[in-house]
């Protein structure tokens, strides 16, 4: 009987520590869930931006529409070129021979 009393006493003393350990593990799971949720929201925002700004002329992996297929565009052009072409297409089209060649290839359609 004395041993079971010590067990109950130890359990009463340790129970808050065990509960605290469970609580400290829970935020890690929820923070990873929050990170996954945020990543999902970012992916959705990117997809929506593509639909709003790019999809009328471009595809990704489905061939040429009005403009070039954007699949593997990062392999054909460096990041700086792509960044300027997306942000300042008129400036890039006026100054870059490759961009001007694309305008000719796509029947005068400018981005």
N, C-alpha and C positions, 0 to 999 in steps of 0.2 A: 504494500500500500504506500509505503514511503517513497518508493521509486516512481510510482505513478503520480504522486504529488509533485515530485521534482519535475517530471515531464510536463505536467500542466503548468507549473510555475515558469519553466523555460519557454514553453509555447506562448504563454501570456506575454513574457518579456520580448520574445523574438517576433511576435505577430506584427507589431508596427513596422519593424525593419523589413519584414517580408512584403508587407503592403507597400511600403515606400519604394522598395526595389521594383515592384510591379509598376508603380506610377512613373518611375524614372524611365522604364523601358517603353511605356506607352507613347510619350512624346516623340521618341525616335521613329516609331512606326508612323505616327501621324505626320511628323515632319517630312518623312519620305513620301507619304501619300500626298502631302501638300505640294512637295516638289514635283511629283508626277502630275498632279492636277495643274500646276502652273505650266509645266512643259506642254501638257495637252492644250492648255489655253493659248500658249504661244504658237503651237502648230496650227491651231484653228485660226488664229489671227493672220498667220502667214498665208494660209490657204484662202482666206477671205480677201486679203489684199491682192493675191494673184488673180482671183476671180474678178475683182473690181477693176484692176489696173492693167492686167496683162492677157488674160484668157481670150479676149476678143480677137487678138492677133496671133497669140503664141500657144503652143501646146508643150507638154513635157512628155516626150517619148511617143507622140502620136503623129509625127511628121509635120511638114510645113503647113501653116494656115495662111495668114497674110504675111506674117513675119516668120523668122526661123524657129525651128523646134529648139527649145531651151534645154533639152536633155544633154547633160555633159557640157554645158556652156562653159563651166569652170575649167574644163580640160582644153577648150579651144582658145580661151582668152584668160589673161591674168586678172587677179582680183581688182587691181586699180582700173583697168580698162572697163570691166563690167560695172564697177561702182560709178564711174563717170558716165557711162552710157545709160545707166538707169536713172541717175540723178539729174544729169544735164545732157540729154540726148541731142539737142540742137547744137550745143557747143562741140560735142564730140563729132557729130556728123559734119560740121563745118570745118573741122581741123584734122580729122583722122582719115587717111586714105582707105584703111580697111572698112571704116564705117561708111564712107562714101560708096565703096564697092558694094556693100550690103544694100544700100539704097537702090543702086542700079540693078542688083540681082532681084530685089523684091519690087520691081516696077515703080520706083519712085516713092514708095511708101516710107515715110519717116516715122520714127518712133516718137 
